Amino acid sequence: MSISLIVFDLDGTLISSHQTIYKATIHSLNEFGIKVEIPEKRFYEMIGWHFEDIFREFGFKVSDFEEFINVYKNIYFDYIGYSYVYEGVEKTLFKLIQNNYKISLLTTKGQDQAERLINHFNLSNYFHYIMGRRPGLAHKPSPQPLLKICEDLNVDVSKTLIVGDTELDIQCGKNANAKTCAVTYGYRKKEMLESLSPDFIVNDFKEIEKIL
């Protein structure tokens, strides 16, 4: 397999962050006076979705969504202690860089939030490109952000592997005609990921080295 670029999702792929996301979300909603019951387990199954889609699934809407996002981003780091980098991530990223692969991040988090998180966890030196949610650019599962990464890094999408833990990552890769790899340790069940027919499925981050 001829791969030049590896594009990683963030939450549930590089970082275990579900408790941080949940606690910051509930806190932010409370700040807006929104008291709704959001079961943690169900919420975790939606991580990776855009907030507006998650809230719609739970049957409510935030009146000023942009302000909600601002509040959420400020509150998020109050709960950052609940997040951690998965075992083997940093060592594997280092090996990939040593083997001359280009490395990118693709997340539905806002651009500023994505950059701040990568810096917080001391991973910035491993990335050639960070793609967060940007105005005017569709988010996963649209192929747009992945194609933008490939264009800016001058890499053919056919030589790109996207790695993630949700249907959004796999669908994004397939929509762009990139190779796809699902990780089973994140926020989706293995059976669901298998039903998406990704090119590869790994149970541990370190296994990515083997498929390359």
C-alpha positions in Angstrom: 0.0 0.0 0.0 1.4 3.3 -1.1 0.6 5.8 1.6 2.2 9.3 2.0 -0.2 11.0 4.3 -2.0 9.8 7.5 -4.9 11.8 8.8 -6.0 11.2 12.4 -9.2 12.0 14.2 -8.8 13.5 17.7 -11.4 12.4 20.2 -11.6 8.6 20.6 -8.6 8.1 18.3 -5.6 10.1 19.8 -7.2 11.2 23.0 -9.6 9.7 25.5 -11.8 12.8 26.1 -15.4 11.6 26.6 -15.7 12.6 30.3 -14.2 16.1 29.5 -16.6 16.6 26.6 -19.7 15.4 28.6 -19.0 17.4 31.8 -18.1 20.6 29.8 -21.3 20.1 27.7 -23.6 19.7 30.8 -21.9 22.7 32.5 -22.3 24.9 29.4 -26.0 24.0 29.0 -26.6 24.8 32.6 -25.0 28.2 32.0 -27.7 28.7 29.4 -30.4 27.6 31.8 -31.0 24.5 29.8 -31.7 21.6 32.1 -32.1 18.4 30.1 -31.4 14.8 30.8 -28.6 13.6 28.6 -27.6 9.9 29.5 -23.8 9.6 29.4 -23.7 6.3 27.6 -25.9 7.6 24.7 -24.0 10.9 24.6 -20.7 9.0 24.2 -22.1 7.1 21.2 -22.5 10.5 19.5 -19.1 12.0 20.2 -17.8 13.2 16.8 -21.1 14.6 15.7 -21.6 18.3 15.5 -23.2 19.7 18.6 -26.3 20.9 16.8 -26.9 17.3 15.6 -26.4 15.9 19.1 -28.9 18.4 20.6 -31.4 17.7 17.9 -31.2 14.0 18.7 -32.0 14.8 22.3 -34.9 17.0 21.3 -33.8 20.6 22.0 -32.0 23.5 20.4 -29.7 26.2 21.8 -31.0 29.6 20.8 -27.6 31.3 20.4 -25.4 28.5 19.2 -22.2 30.5 18.6 -22.4 31.9 22.1 -22.8 28.4 23.4 -19.7 27.3 21.6 -17.8 30.2 23.1 -18.9 29.2 26.6 -18.2 25.6 26.0 -14.6 26.3 24.7 -13.9 28.3 27.8 -15.3 25.7 30.2 -13.7 22.8 28.4 -10.3 23.2 29.9 -11.8 23.3 33.4 -12.3 19.5 32.9 -9.2 18.7 30.8 -7.8 16.6 33.7 -10.3 13.9 32.7 -8.6 13.6 29.3 -5.4 11.7 28.3 -3.5 10.6 25.3 -4.0 6.9 24.5 -1.1 4.6 25.3 1.3 4.2 22.3 0.1 7.3 20.4 3.2 9.4 20.9 5.6 6.6 20.2 3.8 5.6 17.1 3.5 9.1 15.8 7.3 9.5 16.3 7.9 6.4 14.3 5.7 7.5 11.5 7.5 10.9 11.3 10.8 9.0 11.3 9.6 7.0 8.3 8.8 10.2 6.4 5.0 10.0 6.5 3.1 13.3 6.6 0.7 13.5 9.5 -2.5 15.6 9.8 -5.3 16.0 12.3 -8.9 16.2 11.2 -11.5 17.0 13.9 -14.9 18.6 14.1 -13.6 20.7 17.0 -13.1 24.4 16.1 -9.7 25.3 14.6 -8.6 27.2 17.6 -9.7 24.5 20.0 -8.0 21.8 18.0 -4.7 23.7 18.0 -4.9 24.4 21.7 -5.6 20.7 22.5 -2.7 19.4 20.4 -0.4 21.9 22.1 -1.8 21.0 25.6 -0.9 17.4 25.1 2.5 18.2 23.6 1.8 16.6 20.3 2.2 19.6 18.0 5.7 18.5 16.8 4.2 15.4 15.2 1.7 17.2 12.9 2.3 18.8 9.5 -1.3 20.1 9.4 -4.2 20.6 11.8 -7.7 20.8 10.3 -10.4 21.8 12.7 -13.9 23.1 11.9 -13.5 26.2 9.8 -16.1 28.7 8.4 -17.2 27.9 4.9 -15.9 24.3 4.9 -18.2 21.4 5.5 -17.3 19.0 8.3 -17.0 15.2 8.4 -18.5 13.1 6.8 -18.1 15.5 3.9 -14.9 14.9 2.0 -14.2 18.6 1.8 -11.9 19.0 4.8 -9.9 15.9 3.9 -9.5 17.0 0.3 -8.4 20.5 1.6 -5.7 18.8 3.7 -4.5 16.8 0.7 -4.5 19.9 -1.6 -2.5 22.0 0.9 0.0 19.2 1.6 0.2 18.4 -2.1 -0.6 14.7 -1.6 -2.9 12.7 -3.8 -5.9 11.5 -1.9 -5.4 8.0 -3.1 -2.2 8.0 -1.1 -3.9 9.1 2.1 -5.1 7.0 5.0 -7.7 8.4 7.4 -7.8 6.9 10.9 -10.7 7.4 13.3 -13.2 5.8 15.7 -16.5 6.8 14.2 -18.7 6.5 11.1 -17.9 10.1 10.3 -14.2 9.3 9.8 -14.8 6.3 7.6 -17.5 7.9 5.5 -15.3 11.0 5.1 -12.5 8.8 3.8 -14.7 6.8 1.5 -16.4 10.0 0.1 -12.9 11.3 -0.7 -11.7 8.0 -2.1 -9.0 7.7 0.5 -8.0 4.6 2.4 -9.8 4.1 5.8 -8.8 2.6 9.1 -11.2 2.3 12.0 -10.0 2.0 15.6 -12.2 -0.1 18.0 -11.1 1.4 21.3 -12.9 4.7 20.8 -16.6 5.6 21.0 -18.2 3.2 18.6 -18.9 -0.5 18.8 -16.7 -2.8 16.7 -19.7 -4.3 15.0 -20.9 -1.0 13.8 -17.5 -0.1 12.5 -17.2 -3.4 10.6 -20.6 -2.7 8.9 -18.9 0.4 7.3 -16.3 -1.8 5.6 -13.2 0.2 6.3 -10.0 -0.9 4.6 -8.5 -1.7 8.0 -9.7 -2.2 11.6 -7.2 -2.0 14.5 -7.8 -2.7 18.2 -4.7 -0.8 19.3 -3.1 2.4 18.1 0.3 0.7 17.7 -1.2 -1.7 15.1 -1.3 1.2 12.6 2.5 0.6 12.1 1.8 -2.9 10.9 -0.8 -2.0 8.3 1.6 0.5 6.7 
